[in-house]
Amino acid sequence: NDPDADAVRLLKEALPFAKSGKSLPLEIKKLKDKAPEMQRSGAYTLAITKKGITIGIVDDNSLFYAAQTLKQLAKYDEGKKILPLCSIKDYPDVLFRGTVEGFYGHPYSVENRISLFEFCKRFKMNVFVYGPKSDPYHLGNWRDDYPTSLTEQQRFFGMITQDDLKTLAQKAKACNVDFIWAAHPGLEQGISFANESYMAPGIDALMKKFDHLYSLGIRGFGVFIDDMTYTPGGEMQAHLANQVQLKIRERYATDNIDDKIAPLFFVPTAYALNYGASYTLRYLANVDSEVVIAFTGYDCFSNIRPSAIDDMAGRVNRNPVM
């Protein structure tokens, strides 16, 4: 298969490719290490010897990360780029590595986010979830399409346009980062959690908004129902997550790996284990297995503790994202 274009660009940045004359060979081949961790997406081996460079990969993510490591290893000595002789075996220990922009107050700027994607690229992080509470098209007017233009005052307060979203999706992809756009349908213009029939129009509205974002190049979606004024029943929270994931899979199915949709990123109402309504989390155990369920530990701001992760995993029947 043709190698990933962004990985090739990184390789060219890291290595002085010779147009003519004698040069050391660069070999890219299928990784043969059968250890489970070395079969994960993104795992790679890298060997630099006096005879050449060999990269073993599982997939395009592997080549991207190996290229990033090569770029980090390259040093200059008297104007010449040099690489150390070494052998590296590297793999992702955590599936999702990244940032959720989900806070209150002034959001990041477009430039801030692009800088963050570059940071993620350097340190092999792979996900960014967009959900700033002050974006009215995330929370509030979440049913409406993003505008094509903004006033100077709207721009000052952090609002973004359709073109901004196109740019963010493109820049994230170039950095091997999944850009996940999340809606908050639980507060203003909120959907109904009364029963499945009452919720159905809200799910349709979510999918209509996702269609709009899909047309802008976004290939990952999320649903936040945190910080609501009440806690919906666990059954209806689970129904929401399950139905949206099923519709995403059905609507955006493709064999094109570059157009593949990320799994739904879901934040339940009781997103911390010490919250009184955390008993509702157990209803998420039977949600579609691809749904990514996030929480914040025992409290809203928590240290990462194995006991909290094990507790949450037991409730939702999957490894959670913290």
Secondary structure, 3 states (H helix, E strand, C coil): CCCCHHHHHHHHHHCCCCCCCCCCCEEEEECCCCCHHHHCCCCEEEEEECCEEEEEECCHHHHHHHHHHHHHHCEEECCEEECCCEEEEECCCCCCCEEEECCCCCCCCHHHHHHHHHHHHHCCCCEEEECCCCCCCCECCCCCCCCCCCCHHHHHCCCCCHHHHHHHHHHHHHCCCEEEEEEECCCCCCCCCCCHHHHHHHHHHHHHHHHHHHCCCCCCEEEECCCCCCCCCHHHHHHHHHHHHHHHHHHCCCCCHHHCCCCCEEECCCCCCCCHHHHHHHHHHHCCCCCEEECCCCCCCCCCCHHHHHHHHHHHCCCCEC
